[in-house]
Structure formats: structure tokens, C-alpha cells
Amino acid sequence: MNMMHIIDPDMIVFAGGMVAAGDGFLERIRHHICRLAFPVPAEKTIVCYAKLGNDAGFIGAAACARQLYYQLQLNGS
């Protein structure tokens, strides 16, 4: 909860293997946030699973590699 109060996220997203935990896992997380966090962050923070599921990390890494490749092309390296 301390990190939640420091960072003040709008959304907390679980991805990868966590998706297999199901909706019950998210409900427990939401319950603990409502119980332990300050009221304003607890009400506004969305807790969900990544839409890309297990592939989120791979797709993100590929996007970073693609961006780096294009930056290197622009810089003439």
C-alpha cells in the first residue's frame, strides 16, 4: 500500500502467469486495497488483467526492439 500511496497509480495491471489466477484473485486484491489504502486512491485505482494476457511481455519487448531499431536507423548507426 505504501507504494500505491507514493506513486498514486490510475491503474494496476497484472499480466503473464497472473492472468491464470482468475477473477477471484483480482477481487481479493481490490478488497485489500479498499481495506488498507487511503480512500481516494482506493476508489480511483483500477485493478485489472492485461488484455494481452501471457503474451504482454513478448509483445512489449518486440515493440521496444522495433523502436530501438528505428532510432538506430534514423541516427545512421
PyMOL commands that place a pseudoatom at each C-alpha (Angstrom):
pseudoatom trace, name=CA, resn=MET, resi=1, chain=A, elem=C, hetatm=0, pos=[0.000, 0.000, 0.000]
pseudoatom trace, name=CA, resn=ASN, resi=2, chain=A, elem=C, hetatm=0, pos=[2.872, 2.389, 0.663]
pseudoatom trace, name=CA, resn=MET, resi=3, chain=A, elem=C, hetatm=0, pos=[3.946, 2.246, -2.991]
pseudoatom trace, name=CA, resn=MET, resi=4, chain=A, elem=C, hetatm=0, pos=[0.379, 2.871, -4.052]
pseudoatom trace, name=CA, resn=HIS, resi=5, chain=A, elem=C, hetatm=0, pos=[0.274, 5.991, -1.903]
pseudoatom trace, name=CA, resn=ILE, resi=6, chain=A, elem=C, hetatm=0, pos=[3.651, 7.202, -3.193]
pseudoatom trace, name=CA, resn=ILE, resi=7, chain=A, elem=C, hetatm=0, pos=[3.099, 6.520, -6.899]
pseudoatom trace, name=CA, resn=ASP, resi=8, chain=A, elem=C, hetatm=0, pos=[-0.670, 7.195, -6.949]
pseudoatom trace, name=CA, resn=PRO, resi=9, chain=A, elem=C, hetatm=0, pos=[-1.410, 4.971, -9.971]
pseudoatom trace, name=CA, resn=ASP, resi=10, chain=A, elem=C, hetatm=0, pos=[-4.585, 5.260, -12.015]
pseudoatom trace, name=CA, resn=MET, resi=11, chain=A, elem=C, hetatm=0, pos=[-4.370, 1.570, -12.862]
pseudoatom trace, name=CA, resn=ILE, resi=12, chain=A, elem=C, hetatm=0, pos=[-2.662, -1.588, -11.631]
pseudoatom trace, name=CA, resn=VAL, resi=13, chain=A, elem=C, hetatm=0, pos=[-2.346, -4.216, -14.367]
pseudoatom trace, name=CA, resn=PHE, resi=14, chain=A, elem=C, hetatm=0, pos=[-1.419, -7.861, -13.843]
pseudoatom trace, name=CA, resn=ALA, resi=15, chain=A, elem=C, hetatm=0, pos=[-0.050, -9.813, -16.815]
pseudoatom trace, name=CA, resn=GLY, resi=16, chain=A, elem=C, hetatm=0, pos=[1.688, -13.040, -17.708]
pseudoatom trace, name=CA, resn=GLY, resi=17, chain=A, elem=C, hetatm=0, pos=[1.049, -16.028, -15.478]
pseudoatom trace, name=CA, resn=MET, resi=18, chain=A, elem=C, hetatm=0, pos=[-1.024, -13.916, -13.092]
pseudoatom trace, name=CA, resn=VAL, resi=19, chain=A, elem=C, hetatm=0, pos=[-3.879, -13.991, -15.623]
pseudoatom trace, name=CA, resn=ALA, resi=20, chain=A, elem=C, hetatm=0, pos=[-4.382, -17.688, -14.847]
pseudoatom trace, name=CA, resn=ALA, resi=21, chain=A, elem=C, hetatm=0, pos=[-5.283, -16.796, -11.239]
pseudoatom trace, name=CA, resn=GLY, resi=22, chain=A, elem=C, hetatm=0, pos=[-8.750, -15.705, -12.389]
pseudoatom trace, name=CA, resn=ASP, resi=23, chain=A, elem=C, hetatm=0, pos=[-11.215, -13.066, -11.297]
pseudoatom trace, name=CA, resn=GLY, resi=24, chain=A, elem=C, hetatm=0, pos=[-11.202, -14.226, -7.669]
pseudoatom trace, name=CA, resn=PHE, resi=25, chain=A, elem=C, hetatm=0, pos=[-7.600, -13.058, -7.382]
pseudoatom trace, name=CA, resn=LEU, resi=26, chain=A, elem=C, hetatm=0, pos=[-8.484, -9.575, -8.616]
pseudoatom trace, name=CA, resn=GLU, resi=27, chain=A, elem=C, hetatm=0, pos=[-11.422, -9.382, -6.236]
pseudoatom trace, name=CA, resn=ARG, resi=28, chain=A, elem=C, hetatm=0, pos=[-9.150, -10.216, -3.284]
pseudoatom trace, name=CA, resn=ILE, resi=29, chain=A, elem=C, hetatm=0, pos=[-6.672, -7.542, -4.399]
pseudoatom trace, name=CA, resn=ARG, resi=30, chain=A, elem=C, hetatm=0, pos=[-9.467, -4.970, -4.742]
pseudoatom trace, name=CA, resn=HIS, resi=31, chain=A, elem=C, hetatm=0, pos=[-10.808, -5.937, -1.308]
pseudoatom trace, name=CA, resn=HIS, resi=32, chain=A, elem=C, hetatm=0, pos=[-7.416, -5.423, 0.342]
pseudoatom trace, name=CA, resn=ILE, resi=33, chain=A, elem=C, hetatm=0, pos=[-6.897, -2.111, -1.458]
pseudoatom trace, name=CA, resn=CYS, resi=34, chain=A, elem=C, hetatm=0, pos=[-10.275, -0.837, -0.222]
pseudoatom trace, name=CA, resn=ARG, resi=35, chain=A, elem=C, hetatm=0, pos=[-9.492, -2.026, 3.290]
pseudoatom trace, name=CA, resn=LEU, resi=36, chain=A, elem=C, hetatm=0, pos=[-5.891, -0.828, 3.593]
pseudoatom trace, name=CA, resn=ALA, resi=37, chain=A, elem=C, hetatm=0, pos=[-5.370, 2.093, 1.204]
pseudoatom trace, name=CA, resn=PHE, resi=38, chain=A, elem=C, hetatm=0, pos=[-6.363, 5.690, 1.707]
pseudoatom trace, name=CA, resn=PRO, resi=39, chain=A, elem=C, hetatm=0, pos=[-9.936, 6.269, 0.494]
pseudoatom trace, name=CA, resn=VAL, resi=40, chain=A, elem=C, hetatm=0, pos=[-9.210, 8.424, -2.579]
pseudoatom trace, name=CA, resn=PRO, resi=41, chain=A, elem=C, hetatm=0, pos=[-6.591, 6.149, -4.189]
pseudoatom trace, name=CA, resn=ALA, resi=42, chain=A, elem=C, hetatm=0, pos=[-8.651, 3.090, -3.259]
pseudoatom trace, name=CA, resn=GLU, resi=43, chain=A, elem=C, hetatm=0, pos=[-11.689, 4.442, -5.095]
pseudoatom trace, name=CA, resn=LYS, resi=44, chain=A, elem=C, hetatm=0, pos=[-9.922, 5.699, -8.217]
pseudoatom trace, name=CA, resn=THR, resi=45, chain=A, elem=C, hetatm=0, pos=[-7.375, 2.938, -8.879]
pseudoatom trace, name=CA, resn=ILE, resi=46, chain=A, elem=C, hetatm=0, pos=[-8.481, 0.364, -11.449]
pseudoatom trace, name=CA, resn=VAL, resi=47, chain=A, elem=C, hetatm=0, pos=[-7.182, -3.193, -10.925]
pseudoatom trace, name=CA, resn=CYS, resi=48, chain=A, elem=C, hetatm=0, pos=[-7.326, -5.466, -13.976]
pseudoatom trace, name=CA, resn=TYR, resi=49, chain=A, elem=C, hetatm=0, pos=[-5.579, -8.049, -16.113]
pseudoatom trace, name=CA, resn=ALA, resi=50, chain=A, elem=C, hetatm=0, pos=[-3.634, -7.100, -19.228]
pseudoatom trace, name=CA, resn=LYS, resi=51, chain=A, elem=C, hetatm=0, pos=[-5.700, -7.647, -22.357]
pseudoatom trace, name=CA, resn=LEU, resi=52, chain=A, elem=C, hetatm=0, pos=[-2.746, -9.377, -23.997]
pseudoatom trace, name=CA, resn=GLY, resi=53, chain=A, elem=C, hetatm=0, pos=[-2.549, -11.976, -21.205]
pseudoatom trace, name=CA, resn=ASN, resi=54, chain=A, elem=C, hetatm=0, pos=[0.556, -14.167, -21.257]
pseudoatom trace, name=CA, resn=ASP, resi=55, chain=A, elem=C, hetatm=0, pos=[1.849, -12.512, -24.423]
pseudoatom trace, name=CA, resn=ALA, resi=56, chain=A, elem=C, hetatm=0, pos=[2.065, -8.997, -22.949]
pseudoatom trace, name=CA, resn=GLY, resi=57, chain=A, elem=C, hetatm=0, pos=[5.771, -9.264, -22.095]
pseudoatom trace, name=CA, resn=PHE, resi=58, chain=A, elem=C, hetatm=0, pos=[6.723, -10.648, -25.505]
pseudoatom trace, name=CA, resn=ILE, resi=59, chain=A, elem=C, hetatm=0, pos=[4.744, -8.007, -27.367]
pseudoatom trace, name=CA, resn=GLY, resi=60, chain=A, elem=C, hetatm=0, pos=[6.182, -5.229, -25.203]
pseudoatom trace, name=CA, resn=ALA, resi=61, chain=A, elem=C, hetatm=0, pos=[9.741, -6.480, -25.752]
pseudoatom trace, name=CA, resn=ALA, resi=62, chain=A, elem=C, hetatm=0, pos=[9.159, -6.682, -29.507]
pseudoatom trace, name=CA, resn=ALA, resi=63, chain=A, elem=C, hetatm=0, pos=[7.781, -3.132, -29.526]
pseudoatom trace, name=CA, resn=CYS, resi=64, chain=A, elem=C, hetatm=0, pos=[10.857, -1.869, -27.636]
pseudoatom trace, name=CA, resn=ALA, resi=65, chain=A, elem=C, hetatm=0, pos=[13.188, -3.672, -30.050]
pseudoatom trace, name=CA, resn=ARG, resi=66, chain=A, elem=C, hetatm=0, pos=[11.333, -2.222, -33.034]
pseudoatom trace, name=CA, resn=GLN, resi=67, chain=A, elem=C, hetatm=0, pos=[11.538, 1.291, -31.614]
pseudoatom trace, name=CA, resn=LEU, resi=68, chain=A, elem=C, hetatm=0, pos=[15.270, 0.920, -30.930]
pseudoatom trace, name=CA, resn=TYR, resi=69, chain=A, elem=C, hetatm=0, pos=[15.816, -0.399, -34.472]
pseudoatom trace, name=CA, resn=TYR, resi=70, chain=A, elem=C, hetatm=0, pos=[14.080, 2.634, -35.993]
pseudoatom trace, name=CA, resn=GLN, resi=71, chain=A, elem=C, hetatm=0, pos=[16.002, 5.035, -33.744]
pseudoatom trace, name=CA, resn=LEU, resi=72, chain=A, elem=C, hetatm=0, pos=[19.267, 3.446, -34.840]
pseudoatom trace, name=CA, resn=GLN, resi=73, chain=A, elem=C, hetatm=0, pos=[18.203, 3.756, -38.492]
pseudoatom trace, name=CA, resn=LEU, resi=74, chain=A, elem=C, hetatm=0, pos=[17.455, 7.470, -38.045]
pseudoatom trace, name=CA, resn=ASN, resi=75, chain=A, elem=C, hetatm=0, pos=[20.804, 8.096, -36.360]
pseudoatom trace, name=CA, resn=GLY, resi=76, chain=A, elem=C, hetatm=0, pos=[22.714, 6.304, -39.118]
pseudoatom trace, name=CA, resn=SER, resi=77, chain=A, elem=C, hetatm=0, pos=[24.196, 3.626, -36.847]
for i in range(1, 77): cmd.bond("trace and resi %d" % i, "trace and resi %d" % (i + 1))
show_as sticks, trace
zoom trace
